[in-house]
Amino acid sequence: MPSAIETAFDTYVRAFTEPDPAARAQMIEACWAVDGRLVSKSREIRGREALAEFMAQFAPRVARIRRISALDCGKTIFRIRGIADLRDGTSAESFDAGEIDADGRIKLILTFAGPLVDA
């Protein structure tokens, strides 16, 4: 049986490629805290409505999202590497780390675009 983190994160990833706005909204409600935050170097997205707007802009460009590492979970924290394969034939790698709340919804994702550089 998947953990709360695995369930929330899998739903979050599926929402990114869900073409139906109503279905996407249900997925976001199931996996994202009301005041959840997605933070990158260039922006902060706060709340379900803002996440839905971001996903609506991003979804048409994404063919699929795939994991390139296992989802590493603690009690309430997680990290993972993934790749978004875009419809234009390019790919975008990312590293995400996050936290879920007591209800099992994501309350924070820190996302870093691009591969990590070796030291």
Biopython code that builds the backbone (N, CA, C, O; Angstrom):
import numpy as np
from Bio.PDB.StructureBuilder import StructureBuilder

atoms = [
    (1, "MET", "N", (0.844, -1.181, 0.000)),
    (1, "MET", "CA", (0.000, 0.000, 0.000)),
    (1, "MET", "C", (0.889, 1.244, 0.000)),
    (1, "MET", "O", (1.814, 1.344, 0.806)),
    (2, "PRO", "N", (0.614, 2.189, -0.899)),
    (2, "PRO", "CA", (1.461, 3.390, -0.963)),
    (2, "PRO", "C", (1.300, 4.267, 0.286)),
    (2, "PRO", "O", (0.244, 4.297, 0.918)),
    (3, "SER", "N", (2.368, 4.969, 0.612)),
    (3, "SER", "CA", (2.330, 5.903, 1.741)),
    (3, "SER", "C", (1.538, 7.148, 1.349)),
    (3, "SER", "O", (1.224, 7.356, 0.177)),
    (4, "ALA", "N", (1.220, 7.970, 2.350)),
    (4, "ALA", "CA", (0.514, 9.229, 2.085)),
    (4, "ALA", "C", (1.332, 10.112, 1.144)),
    (4, "ALA", "O", (0.775, 10.778, 0.272)),
    (5, "ILE", "N", (2.642, 10.117, 1.321)),
    (5, "ILE", "CA", (3.501, 10.919, 0.447)),
    (5, "ILE", "C", (3.433, 10.397, -0.980)),
    (5, "ILE", "O", (3.274, 11.179, -1.917)),
    (6, "GLU", "N", (3.552, 9.085, -1.156)),
    (6, "GLU", "CA", (3.505, 8.506, -2.505)),
    (6, "GLU", "C", (2.177, 8.804, -3.189)),
    (6, "GLU", "O", (2.147, 9.151, -4.370)),
    (7, "THR", "N", (1.084, 8.670, -2.454)),
    (7, "THR", "CA", (-0.238, 8.945, -3.018)),
    (7, "THR", "C", (-0.359, 10.406, -3.422)),
    (7, "THR", "O", (-0.804, 10.710, -4.529)),
    (8, "ALA", "N", (0.034, 11.311, -2.534)),
    (8, "ALA", "CA", (-0.064, 12.745, -2.831)),
    (8, "ALA", "C", (0.824, 13.119, -4.012)),
    (8, "ALA", "O", (0.394, 13.843, -4.909)),
    (9, "PHE", "N", (2.059, 12.629, -4.016)),
    (9, "PHE", "CA", (2.976, 13.015, -5.088)),
    (9, "PHE", "C", (2.540, 12.437, -6.428)),
    (9, "PHE", "O", (2.597, 13.130, -7.444)),
    (10, "ASP", "N", (2.109, 11.184, -6.447)),
    (10, "ASP", "CA", (1.635, 10.585, -7.701)),
    (10, "ASP", "C", (0.432, 11.343, -8.259)),
    (10, "ASP", "O", (0.336, 11.550, -9.468)),
    (11, "THR", "N", (-0.475, 11.753, -7.391)),
    (11, "THR", "CA", (-1.641, 12.528, -7.828)),
    (11, "THR", "C", (-1.205, 13.880, -8.376)),
    (11, "THR", "O", (-1.719, 14.330, -9.399)),
    (12, "TYR", "N", (-0.269, 14.522, -7.710)),
    (12, "TYR", "CA", (0.283, 15.804, -8.150)),
    (12, "TYR", "C", (0.889, 15.680, -9.550)),
    (12, "TYR", "O", (0.636, 16.526, -10.407)),
    (13, "VAL", "N", (1.678, 14.647, -9.786)),
    (13, "VAL", "CA", (2.308, 14.454, -11.097)),
    (13, "VAL", "C", (1.250, 14.190, -12.167)),
    (13, "VAL", "O", (1.325, 14.748, -13.262)),
    (14, "ARG", "N", (0.271, 13.347, -11.861)),
    (14, "ARG", "CA", (-0.792, 13.061, -12.833)),
    (14, "ARG", "C", (-1.584, 14.323, -13.173)),
    (14, "ARG", "O", (-2.021, 14.493, -14.311)),
    (15, "ALA", "N", (-1.769, 15.200, -12.199)),
    (15, "ALA", "CA", (-2.517, 16.439, -12.437)),
    (15, "ALA", "C", (-1.831, 17.315, -13.485)),
    (15, "ALA", "O", (-2.505, 18.033, -14.223)),
    (16, "PHE", "N", (-0.517, 17.265, -13.557)),
    (16, "PHE", "CA", (0.215, 18.076, -14.533)),
    (16, "PHE", "C", (-0.120, 17.723, -15.973)),
    (16, "PHE", "O", (-0.027, 18.576, -16.856)),
    (17, "THR", "N", (-0.503, 16.489, -16.221)),
    (17, "THR", "CA", (-0.805, 16.084, -17.600)),
    (17, "THR", "C", (-2.294, 15.825, -17.817)),
    (17, "THR", "O", (-2.686, 15.329, -18.873)),
    (18, "GLU", "N", (-3.118, 16.151, -16.838)),
    (18, "GLU", "CA", (-4.564, 15.966, -16.965)),
    (18, "GLU", "C", (-5.147, 17.088, -17.830)),
    (18, "GLU", "O", (-5.048, 18.259, -17.464)),
    (19, "PRO", "N", (-5.754, 16.746, -18.973)),
    (19, "PRO", "CA", (-6.273, 17.788, -19.862)),
    (19, "PRO", "C", (-7.595, 18.417, -19.406)),
    (19, "PRO", "O", (-7.905, 19.546, -19.787)),
    (20, "ASP", "N", (-8.369, 17.699, -18.598)),
    (20, "ASP", "CA", (-9.681, 18.200, -18.175)),
    (20, "ASP", "C", (-9.537, 19.073, -16.925)),
    (20, "ASP", "O", (-9.094, 18.587, -15.885)),
    (21, "PRO", "N", (-9.907, 20.361, -17.014)),
    (21, "PRO", "CA", (-9.741, 21.260, -15.868)),
    (21, "PRO", "C", (-10.494, 20.808, -14.615)),
    (21, "PRO", "O", (-9.986, 20.966, -13.505)),
    (22, "ALA", "N", (-11.694, 20.250, -14.775)),
    (22, "ALA", "CA", (-12.463, 19.808, -13.608)),
    (22, "ALA", "C", (-11.781, 18.615, -12.933)),
    (22, "ALA", "O", (-11.682, 18.564, -11.707)),
    (23, "ALA", "N", (-11.316, 17.668, -13.729)),
    (23, "ALA", "CA", (-10.603, 16.514, -13.168)),
    (23, "ALA", "C", (-9.304, 16.963, -12.514)),
    (23, "ALA", "O", (-8.936, 16.467, -11.450)),
    (24, "ARG", "N", (-8.606, 17.905, -13.153)),
    (24, "ARG", "CA", (-7.357, 18.429, -12.581)),
    (24, "ARG", "C", (-7.637, 19.098, -11.242)),
    (24, "ARG", "O", (-6.877, 18.912, -10.291)),
    (25, "ALA", "N", (-8.709, 19.868, -11.152)),
    (25, "ALA", "CA", (-9.061, 20.550, -9.900)),
    (25, "ALA", "C", (-9.330, 19.538, -8.782)),
    (25, "ALA", "O", (-8.936, 19.761, -7.637)),
    (26, "GLN", "N", (-9.995, 18.435, -9.106)),
    (26, "GLN", "CA", (-10.244, 17.392, -8.103)),
    (26, "GLN", "C", (-8.936, 16.764, -7.635)),
    (26, "GLN", "O", (-8.760, 16.479, -6.450)),
    (27, "MET", "N", (-8.031, 16.553, -8.569)),
    (27, "MET", "CA", (-6.732, 15.977, -8.209)),
    (27, "MET", "C", (-5.952, 16.934, -7.309)),
    (27, "MET", "O", (-5.342, 16.514, -6.327)),
    (28, "ILE", "N", (-5.977, 18.209, -7.648)),
    (28, "ILE", "CA", (-5.273, 19.205, -6.836)),
    (28, "ILE", "C", (-5.864, 19.253, -5.434)),
    (28, "ILE", "O", (-5.128, 19.315, -4.450)),
    (29, "GLU", "N", (-7.187, 19.226, -5.341)),
    (29, "GLU", "CA", (-7.827, 19.243, -4.021)),
    (29, "GLU", "C", (-7.410, 18.026, -3.191)),
    (29, "GLU", "O", (-7.231, 18.125, -1.977)),
    (30, "ALA", "N", (-7.259, 16.886, -3.854)),
    (30, "ALA", "CA", (-6.895, 15.656, -3.145)),
    (30, "ALA", "C", (-5.448, 15.655, -2.659)),
    (30, "ALA", "O", (-5.143, 15.045, -1.634)),
    (31, "CYS", "N", (-4.553, 16.332, -3.384)),
    (31, "CYS", "CA", (-3.123, 16.194, -3.060)),
    (31, "CYS", "C", (-2.462, 17.458, -2.541)),
    (31, "CYS", "O", (-1.354, 17.384, -2.009)),
    (32, "TRP", "N", (-3.100, 18.620, -2.674)),
    (32, "TRP", "CA", (-2.434, 19.894, -2.394)),
    (32, "TRP", "C", (-3.120, 20.608, -1.234)),
    (32, "TRP", "O", (-4.342, 20.755, -1.236)),
    (33, "ALA", "N", (-2.357, 21.045, -0.258)),
    (33, "ALA", "CA", (-2.907, 21.791, 0.873)),
    (33, "ALA", "C", (-3.512, 23.109, 0.386)),
    (33, "ALA", "O", (-3.074, 23.665, -0.622)),
    (34, "VAL", "N", (-4.507, 23.598, 1.097)),
    (34, "VAL", "CA", (-5.178, 24.847, 0.719)),
    (34, "VAL", "C", (-4.164, 25.963, 0.511)),
    (34, "VAL", "O", (-4.269, 26.729, -0.448)),
    (35, "ASP", "N", (-3.188, 26.060, 1.399)),
    (35, "ASP", "CA", (-2.167, 27.110, 1.312)),
    (35, "ASP", "C", (-0.820, 26.558, 0.827)),
    (35, "ASP", "O", (0.225, 27.152, 1.090)),
    (36, "GLY", "N", (-0.846, 25.423, 0.122)),
    (36, "GLY", "CA", (0.381, 24.801, -0.367)),
    (36, "GLY", "C", (1.203, 25.739, -1.235)),
    (36, "GLY", "O", (0.664, 26.613, -1.914)),
    (37, "ARG", "N", (2.526, 25.545, -1.203)),
    (37, "ARG", "CA", (3.445, 26.412, -1.950)),
    (37, "ARG", "C", (4.345, 25.584, -2.847)),
    (37, "ARG", "O", (4.863, 24.542, -2.444)),
    (38, "LEU", "N", (4.523, 26.065, -4.070)),
    (38, "LEU", "CA", (5.493, 25.525, -5.024)),
    (38, "LEU", "C", (6.508, 26.636, -5.242)),
    (38, "LEU", "O", (6.170, 27.695, -5.771)),
    (39, "VAL", "N", (7.748, 26.399, -4.838)),
    (39, "VAL", "CA", (8.767, 27.448, -4.867)),
    (39, "VAL", "C", (9.908, 27.018, -5.782)),
    (39, "VAL", "O", (10.459, 25.927, -5.640)),
    (40, "SER", "N", (10.252, 27.899, -6.726)),
    (40, "SER", "CA", (11.409, 27.683, -7.596)),
    (40, "SER", "C", (12.315, 28.903, -7.484)),
    (40, "SER", "O", (12.031, 29.829, -6.724)),
    (41, "LYS", "N", (13.396, 28.899, -8.238)),
    (41, "LYS", "CA", (14.305, 30.051, -8.216)),
    (41, "LYS", "C", (13.623, 31.324, -8.703)),
    (41, "LYS", "O", (13.979, 32.423, -8.278)),
    (42, "SER", "N", (12.647, 31.179, -9.589)),
    (42, "SER", "CA", (12.068, 32.358, -10.231)),
    (42, "SER", "C", (10.645, 32.697, -9.811)),
    (42, "SER", "O", (10.137, 33.752, -10.190)),
    (43, "ARG", "N", (9.983, 31.833, -9.037)),
    (43, "ARG", "CA", (8.591, 32.123, -8.680)),
    (43, "ARG", "C", (8.156, 31.358, -7.450)),
    (43, "ARG", "O", (8.781, 30.380, -7.037)),
    (44, "GLU", "N", (7.063, 31.835, -6.878)),
    (44, "GLU", "CA", (6.376, 31.121, -5.809)),
    (44, "GLU", "C", (4.904, 31.055, -6.163)),
    (44, "GLU", "O", (4.271, 32.076, -6.433)),
    (45, "ILE", "N", (4.371, 29.856, -6.159)),
    (45, "ILE", "CA", (2.956, 29.634, -6.429)),
    (45, "ILE", "C", (2.341, 29.212, -5.108)),
    (45, "ILE", "O", (2.813, 28.272, -4.468)),
    (46, "ARG", "N", (1.290, 29.905, -4.700)),
    (46, "ARG", "CA", (0.683, 29.641, -3.395)),
    (46, "ARG", "C", (-0.802, 29.358, -3.566)),
    (46, "ARG", "O", (-1.530, 30.146, -4.171)),
    (47, "GLY", "N", (-1.238, 28.239, -3.034)),
    (47, "GLY", "CA", (-2.653, 27.889, -3.023)),
    (47, "GLY", "C", (-3.074, 27.044, -4.213)),
    (47, "GLY", "O", (-2.368, 26.944, -5.217)),
    (48, "ARG", "N", (-4.242, 26.442, -4.070)),
    (48, "ARG", "CA", (-4.749, 25.526, -5.092)),
    (48, "ARG", "C", (-5.104, 26.229, -6.396)),
    (48, "ARG", "O", (-4.806, 25.721, -7.477)),
    (49, "GLU", "N", (-5.730, 27.377, -6.303)),
    (49, "GLU", "CA", (-6.134, 28.088, -7.520)),
    (49, "GLU", "C", (-4.918, 28.499, -8.348)),
    (49, "GLU", "O", (-4.913, 28.340, -9.569)),
    (50, "ALA", "N", (-3.904, 29.019, -7.695)),
    (50, "ALA", "CA", (-2.691, 29.423, -8.414)),
    (50, "ALA", "C", (-1.991, 28.209, -9.024)),
    (50, "ALA", "O", (-1.457, 28.293, -10.130)),
    (51, "LEU", "N", (-1.991, 27.075, -8.304)),
    (51, "LEU", "CA", (-1.390, 25.860, -8.850)),
    (51, "LEU", "C", (-2.178, 25.385, -10.064)),
    (51, "LEU", "O", (-1.588, 24.974, -11.062)),
    (52, "ALA", "N", (-3.500, 25.438, -9.989)),
    (52, "ALA", "CA", (-4.336, 25.029, -11.124)),
    (52, "ALA", "C", (-4.057, 25.898, -12.347)),
    (52, "ALA", "O", (-3.987, 25.386, -13.464)),
    (53, "GLU", "N", (-3.898, 27.196, -12.149)),
    (53, "GLU", "CA", (-3.587, 28.100, -13.264)),
    (53, "GLU", "C", (-2.227, 27.759, -13.874)),
    (53, "GLU", "O", (-2.083, 27.728, -15.096)),
    (54, "PHE", "N", (-1.239, 27.507, -13.031)),
    (54, "PHE", "CA", (0.094, 27.144, -13.512)),
    (54, "PHE", "C", (0.040, 25.842, -14.303)),
    (54, "PHE", "O", (0.613, 25.745, -15.388)),
    (55, "MET", "N", (-0.645, 24.845, -13.761)),
    (55, "MET", "CA", (-0.753, 23.561, -14.448)),
    (55, "MET", "C", (-1.489, 23.698, -15.779)),
    (55, "MET", "O", (-1.126, 23.044, -16.756)),
    (56, "ALA", "N", (-2.512, 24.538, -15.823)),
    (56, "ALA", "CA", (-3.264, 24.737, -17.068)),
    (56, "ALA", "C", (-2.366, 25.313, -18.160)),
    (56, "ALA", "O", (-2.537, 24.987, -19.335)),
    (57, "GLN", "N", (-1.424, 26.155, -17.791)),
    (57, "GLN", "CA", (-0.484, 26.719, -18.760)),
    (57, "GLN", "C", (0.578, 25.702, -19.159)),
    (57, "GLN", "O", (1.026, 25.684, -20.306)),
    (58, "PHE", "N", (0.977, 24.865, -18.222)),
    (58, "PHE", "CA", (2.065, 23.915, -18.435)),
    (58, "PHE", "C", (1.600, 22.641, -19.138)),
    (58, "PHE", "O", (2.315, 22.105, -19.985)),
    (59, "ALA", "N", (0.415, 22.155, -18.795)),
    (59, "ALA", "CA", (-0.076, 20.850, -19.273)),
    (59, "ALA", "C", (-0.056, 20.685, -20.789)),
    (59, "ALA", "O", (0.342, 19.618, -21.257)),
    (60, "PRO", "N", (-0.462, 21.673, -21.583)),
    (60, "PRO", "CA", (-0.450, 21.462, -23.034)),
    (60, "PRO", "C", (0.949, 21.242, -23.617)),
    (60, "PRO", "O", (1.085, 20.685, -24.707)),
    (61, "ARG", "N", (1.969, 21.668, -22.911)),
    (61, "ARG", "CA", (3.348, 21.526, -23.394)),
    (61, "ARG", "C", (3.976, 20.192, -23.017)),
    (61, "ARG", "O", (5.005, 19.817, -23.578)),
    (62, "VAL", "N", (3.367, 19.461, -22.064)),
    (62, "VAL", "CA", (3.981, 18.256, -21.510)),
    (62, "VAL", "C", (3.391, 16.994, -22.123)),
    (62, "VAL", "O", (2.177, 16.793, -22.108)),
    (63, "ALA", "N", (4.261, 16.148, -22.660)),
    (63, "ALA", "CA", (3.822, 14.845, -23.159)),
    (63, "ALA", "C", (3.725, 13.851, -22.003)),
    (63, "ALA", "O", (2.766, 13.084, -21.906)),
    (64, "ARG", "N", (4.731, 13.876, -21.130)),
    (64, "ARG", "CA", (4.711, 13.010, -19.950)),
    (64, "ARG", "C", (5.755, 13.485, -18.949)),
    (64, "ARG", "O", (6.674, 14.232, -19.284)),
    (65, "ILE", "N", (5.588, 13.033, -17.722)),
    (65, "ILE", "CA", (6.560, 13.285, -16.662)),
    (65, "ILE", "C", (7.014, 11.923, -16.161)),
    (65, "ILE", "O", (6.198, 11.052, -15.860)),
    (66, "ARG", "N", (8.323, 11.754, -16.076)),
    (66, "ARG", "CA", (8.836, 10.461, -15.628)),
    (66, "ARG", "C", (9.857, 10.643, -14.517)),
    (66, "ARG", "O", (10.594, 11.628, -14.469)),
    (67, "ARG", "N", (9.874, 9.673, -13.638)),
    (67, "ARG", "CA", (10.831, 9.667, -12.529)),
    (67, "ARG", "C", (12.177, 9.151, -13.018)),
    (67, "ARG", "O", (12.242, 8.207, -13.806)),
    (68, "ILE", "N", (13.253, 9.782, -12.542)),
    (68, "ILE", "CA", (14.587, 9.252, -12.819)),
    (68, "ILE", "C", (15.297, 8.878, -11.515)),
    (68, "ILE", "O", (16.487, 8.564, -11.507)),
    (69, "SER", "N", (14.553, 8.919, -10.433)),
    (69, "SER", "CA", (15.026, 8.398, -9.148)),
    (69, "SER", "C", (13.808, 7.852, -8.416)),
    (69, "SER", "O", (12.664, 8.111, -8.789)),
    (70, "ALA", "N", (14.085, 7.101, -7.379)),
    (70, "ALA", "CA", (13.000, 6.664, -6.507)),
    (70, "ALA", "C", (12.504, 7.869, -5.712)),
    (70, "ALA", "O", (13.245, 8.831, -5.506)),
    (71, "LEU", "N", (11.265, 7.814, -5.273)),
    (71, "LEU", "CA", (10.730, 8.821, -4.366)),
    (71, "LEU", "C", (11.262, 8.480, -2.978)),
    (71, "LEU", "O", (10.865, 7.475, -2.387)),
    (72, "ASP", "N", (12.151, 9.308, -2.463)),
    (72, "ASP", "CA", (12.782, 9.096, -1.163)),
    (72, "ASP", "C", (11.927, 9.791, -0.118)),
    (72, "ASP", "O", (11.793, 11.015, -0.136)),
    (73, "CYS", "N", (11.344, 9.017, 0.796)),
    (73, "CYS", "CA", (10.381, 9.563, 1.754)),
    (73, "CYS", "C", (10.847, 9.402, 3.189)),
    (73, "CYS", "O", (11.439, 8.387, 3.558)),
    (74, "GLY", "N", (10.571, 10.417, 3.989)),
    (74, "GLY", "CA", (10.657, 10.331, 5.437)),
    (74, "GLY", "C", (9.227, 10.296, 5.953)),
    (74, "GLY", "O", (8.312, 9.932, 5.215)),
    (75, "LYS", "N", (9.025, 10.668, 7.198)),
    (75, "LYS", "CA", (7.666, 10.663, 7.749)),
    (75, "LYS", "C", (6.785, 11.695, 7.051)),
    (75, "LYS", "O", (5.644, 11.402, 6.693)),
    (76, "THR", "N", (7.311, 12.897, 6.859)),
    (76, "THR", "CA", (6.522, 13.948, 6.203)),
    (76, "THR", "C", (7.276, 14.637, 5.073)),
    (76, "THR", "O", (6.738, 15.550, 4.447)),
    (77, "ILE", "N", (8.503, 14.222, 4.798)),
    (77, "ILE", "CA", (9.290, 14.884, 3.754)),
    (77, "ILE", "C", (9.627, 13.909, 2.634)),
    (77, "ILE", "O", (9.597, 12.692, 2.811)),
    (78, "PHE", "N", (9.952, 14.482, 1.472)),
    (78, "PHE", "CA", (10.299, 13.648, 0.320)),
    (78, "PHE", "C", (11.231, 14.406, -0.606)),
    (78, "PHE", "O", (11.372, 15.627, -0.530)),
    (79, "ARG", "N", (11.870, 13.630, -1.493)),
    (79, "ARG", "CA", (12.680, 14.214, -2.561)),
    (79, "ARG", "C", (12.652, 13.253, -3.746)),
    (79, "ARG", "O", (12.473, 12.045, -3.590)),
    (80, "ILE", "N", (12.836, 13.832, -4.944)),
    (80, "ILE", "CA", (12.792, 13.023, -6.159)),
    (80, "ILE", "C", (13.406, 13.805, -7.314)),
    (80, "ILE", "O", (13.410, 15.036, -7.319)),
    (81, "ARG", "N", (13.922, 13.070, -8.285)),
    (81, "ARG", "CA", (14.371, 13.669, -9.545)),
    (81, "ARG", "C", (13.440, 13.182, -10.640)),
    (81, "ARG", "O", (13.004, 12.031, -10.641)),
    (82, "GLY", "N", (13.144, 14.072, -11.568)),
    (82, "GLY", "CA", (12.259, 13.698, -12.662)),
    (82, "GLY", "C", (12.601, 14.440, -13.937)),
    (82, "GLY", "O", (13.416, 15.362, -13.949)),
    (83, "ILE", "N", (11.954, 14.012, -15.007)),
    (83, "ILE", "CA", (12.107, 14.660, -16.307)),
    (83, "ILE", "C", (10.726, 14.874, -16.898)),
    (83, "ILE", "O", (9.895, 13.967, -16.914)),
    (84, "ALA", "N", (10.492, 16.083, -17.382)),
    (84, "ALA", "CA", (9.285, 16.382, -18.149)),
    (84, "ALA", "C", (9.660, 16.303, -19.622)),
    (84, "ALA", "O", (10.492, 17.072, -20.104)),
    (85, "ASP", "N", (9.044, 15.373, -20.324)),
    (85, "ASP", "CA", (9.237, 15.270, -21.772)),
    (85, "ASP", "C", (8.199, 16.172, -22.426)),
    (85, "ASP", "O", (6.996, 15.954, -22.290)),
    (86, "LEU", "N", (8.678, 17.182, -23.135)),
    (86, "LEU", "CA", (7.793, 18.185, -23.718)),
    (86, "LEU", "C", (7.381, 17.791, -25.130)),
    (86, "LEU", "O", (8.070, 17.025, -25.804)),
    (87, "ARG", "N", (6.256, 18.323, -25.559)),
    (87, "ARG", "CA", (5.701, 17.982, -26.874)),
    (87, "ARG", "C", (6.576, 18.474, -28.027)),
    (87, "ARG", "O", (6.456, 17.980, -29.148)),
    (88, "ASP", "N", (7.453, 19.439, -27.761)),
    (88, "ASP", "CA", (8.332, 19.929, -28.829)),
    (88, "ASP", "C", (9.574, 19.049, -29.009)),
    (88, "ASP", "O", (10.452, 19.365, -29.811)),
    (89, "GLY", "N", (9.641, 17.947, -28.260)),
    (89, "GLY", "CA", (10.761, 17.023, -28.385)),
    (89, "GLY", "C", (11.891, 17.257, -27.398)),
    (89, "GLY", "O", (12.829, 16.462, -27.344)),
    (90, "THR", "N", (11.828, 18.320, -26.622)),
    (90, "THR", "CA", (12.854, 18.591, -25.621)),
    (90, "THR", "C", (12.437, 17.987, -24.278)),
    (90, "THR", "O", (11.300, 17.548, -24.102)),
    (91, "SER", "N", (13.372, 17.975, -23.349)),
    (91, "SER", "CA", (13.109, 17.464, -22.002)),
    (91, "SER", "C", (13.652, 18.448, -20.984)),
    (91, "SER", "O", (14.599, 19.188, -21.255)),
    (92, "ALA", "N", (13.040, 18.448, -19.807)),
    (92, "ALA", "CA", (13.474, 19.320, -18.724)),
    (92, "ALA", "C", (13.610, 18.496, -17.449)),
    (92, "ALA", "O", (12.634, 17.930, -16.958)),
    (93, "GLU", "N", (14.828, 18.435, -16.920)),
    (93, "GLU", "CA", (15.078, 17.687, -15.688)),
    (93, "GLU", "C", (14.816, 18.581, -14.487)),
    (93, "GLU", "O", (14.995, 19.796, -14.557)),
    (94, "SER", "N", (14.389, 17.969, -13.378)),
    (94, "SER", "CA", (14.199, 18.741, -12.152)),
    (94, "SER", "C", (14.491, 17.879, -10.930)),
    (94, "SER", "O", (14.473, 16.650, -10.985)),
    (95, "PHE", "N", (14.757, 18.562, -9.840)),
    (95, "PHE", "CA", (14.886, 17.950, -8.521)),
    (95, "PHE", "C", (13.850, 18.620, -7.645)),
    (95, "PHE", "O", (13.804, 19.848, -7.561)),
    (96, "ASP", "N", (13.023, 17.831, -6.996)),
    (96, "ASP", "CA", (11.994, 18.366, -6.107)),
    (96, "ASP", "C", (12.193, 17.809, -4.706)),
    (96, "ASP", "O", (12.528, 16.637, -4.532)),
    (97, "ALA", "N", (11.983, 18.657, -3.719)),
    (97, "ALA", "CA", (11.948, 18.239, -2.321)),
    (97, "ALA", "C", (10.713, 18.880, -1.716)),
    (97, "ALA", "O", (10.371, 20.014, -2.049)),
    (98, "GLY", "N", (10.050, 18.163, -0.836)),
    (98, "GLY", "CA", (8.822, 18.720, -0.304)),
    (98, "GLY", "C", (8.416, 18.135, 1.024)),
    (98, "GLY", "O", (9.127, 17.344, 1.644)),
    (99, "GLU", "N", (7.222, 18.567, 1.437)),
    (99, "GLU", "CA", (6.676, 18.178, 2.732)),
    (99, "GLU", "C", (5.166, 18.063, 2.613)),
    (99, "GLU", "O", (4.524, 18.843, 1.910)),
    (100, "ILE", "N", (4.603, 17.074, 3.315)),
    (100, "ILE", "CA", (3.154, 16.958, 3.379)),
    (100, "ILE", "C", (2.673, 17.417, 4.748)),
    (100, "ILE", "O", (3.442, 17.476, 5.707)),
    (101, "ASP", "N", (1.375, 17.742, 4.819)),
    (101, "ASP", "CA", (0.785, 18.156, 6.088)),
    (101, "ASP", "C", (0.163, 16.949, 6.801)),
    (101, "ASP", "O", (0.283, 15.817, 6.334)),
    (102, "ALA", "N", (-0.499, 17.199, 7.932)),
    (102, "ALA", "CA", (-1.097, 16.122, 8.727)),
    (102, "ALA", "C", (-2.226, 15.409, 7.992)),
    (102, "ALA", "O", (-2.562, 14.274, 8.329)),
    (103, "ASP", "N", (-2.815, 16.064, 6.989)),
    (103, "ASP", "CA", (-3.892, 15.462, 6.200)),
    (103, "ASP", "C", (-3.367, 14.681, 5.001)),
    (103, "ASP", "O", (-4.156, 14.123, 4.237)),
    (104, "GLY", "N", (-2.038, 14.633, 4.822)),
    (104, "GLY", "CA", (-1.453, 13.898, 3.708)),
    (104, "GLY", "C", (-1.433, 14.667, 2.406)),
    (104, "GLY", "O", (-1.274, 14.079, 1.336)),
    (105, "ARG", "N", (-1.594, 15.982, 2.487)),
    (105, "ARG", "CA", (-1.542, 16.825, 1.289)),
    (105, "ARG", "C", (-0.205, 17.563, 1.253)),
    (105, "ARG", "O", (0.383, 17.878, 2.288)),
    (106, "ILE", "N", (0.251, 17.827, 0.044)),
    (106, "ILE", "CA", (1.525, 18.529, -0.120)),
    (106, "ILE", "C", (1.367, 19.974, 0.332)),
    (106, "ILE", "O", (0.478, 20.688, -0.131)),
    (107, "LYS", "N", (2.243, 20.398, 1.247)),
    (107, "LYS", "CA", (2.200, 21.794, 1.682)),
    (107, "LYS", "C", (3.374, 22.601, 1.150)),
    (107, "LYS", "O", (3.349, 23.832, 1.171)),
    (108, "LEU", "N", (4.413, 21.900, 0.668)),
    (108, "LEU", "CA", (5.564, 22.612, 0.118)),
    (108, "LEU", "C", (6.301, 21.719, -0.865)),
    (108, "LEU", "O", (6.574, 20.552, -0.586)),
    (109, "ILE", "N", (6.618, 22.289, -2.022)),
    (109, "ILE", "CA", (7.573, 21.675, -2.941)),
    (109, "ILE", "C", (8.591, 22.745, -3.317)),
    (109, "ILE", "O", (8.236, 23.828, -3.783)),
    (110, "LEU", "N", (9.855, 22.420, -3.108)),
    (110, "LEU", "CA", (10.959, 23.237, -3.607)),
    (110, "LEU", "C", (11.433, 22.544, -4.870)),
    (110, "LEU", "O", (11.850, 21.387, -4.823)),
    (111, "THR", "N", (11.377, 23.234, -5.996)),
    (111, "THR", "CA", (11.738, 22.606, -7.265)),
    (111, "THR", "C", (12.920, 23.331, -7.893)),
    (111, "THR", "O", (12.966, 24.560, -7.944)),
    (112, "PHE", "N", (13.860, 22.547, -8.362)),
    (112, "PHE", "CA", (15.063, 23.072, -8.995)),
    (112, "PHE", "C", (15.125, 22.535, -10.414)),
    (112, "PHE", "O", (15.208, 21.324, -10.619)),
    (113, "ALA", "N", (15.084, 23.421, -11.388)),
    (113, "ALA", "CA", (15.121, 23.023, -12.796)),
    (113, "ALA", "C", (16.552, 22.756, -13.227)),
    (113, "ALA", "O", (17.485, 23.445, -12.813)),
    (114, "GLY", "N", (16.706, 21.746, -14.063)),
    (114, "GLY", "CA", (18.013, 21.415, -14.610)),
    (114, "GLY", "C", (18.743, 20.402, -13.758)),
    (114, "GLY", "O", (18.431, 20.229, -12.580)),
    (115, "PRO", "N", (19.719, 19.730, -14.355)),
    (115, "PRO", "CA", (20.492, 18.733, -13.612)),
    (115, "PRO", "C", (21.439, 19.403, -12.621)),
    (115, "PRO", "O", (21.890, 20.529, -12.833)),
    (116, "LEU", "N", (21.729, 18.693, -11.544)),
    (116, "LEU", "CA", (22.729, 19.177, -10.598)),
    (116, "LEU", "C", (24.108, 19.054, -11.230)),
    (116, "LEU", "O", (24.386, 18.105, -11.964)),
    (117, "VAL", "N", (24.953, 20.008, -10.942)),
    (117, "VAL", "CA", (26.315, 20.007, -11.469)),
    (117, "VAL", "C", (27.217, 19.299, -10.467)),
    (117, "VAL", "O", (27.102, 19.520, -9.261)),
    (118, "ASP", "N", (28.105, 18.456, -10.956)),
    (118, "ASP", "CA", (29.050, 17.775, -10.075)),
    (118, "ASP", "C", (29.992, 18.780, -9.423)),
    (118, "ASP", "O", (30.325, 19.807, -10.015)),
    (119, "ALA", "N", (30.418, 18.475, -8.205)),
    (119, "ALA", "CA", (31.331, 19.361, -7.465)),
    (119, "ALA", "C", (32.728, 19.274, -8.029)),
    (119, "ALA", "O", (33.635, 19.946, -7.538)),
]
sb = StructureBuilder()
sb.init_structure("model")
sb.init_model(0)
sb.init_chain("A")
sb.init_seg("    ")
for serial, (resi, resn, name, xyz) in enumerate(atoms, 1):
    if name == "N":
        sb.init_residue(resn, " ", resi, " ")
    sb.init_atom(name, np.array(xyz, "f"), 0.0, 1.0, " ", f" {name:<3s}", serial, name[0])
structure = sb.get_structure()
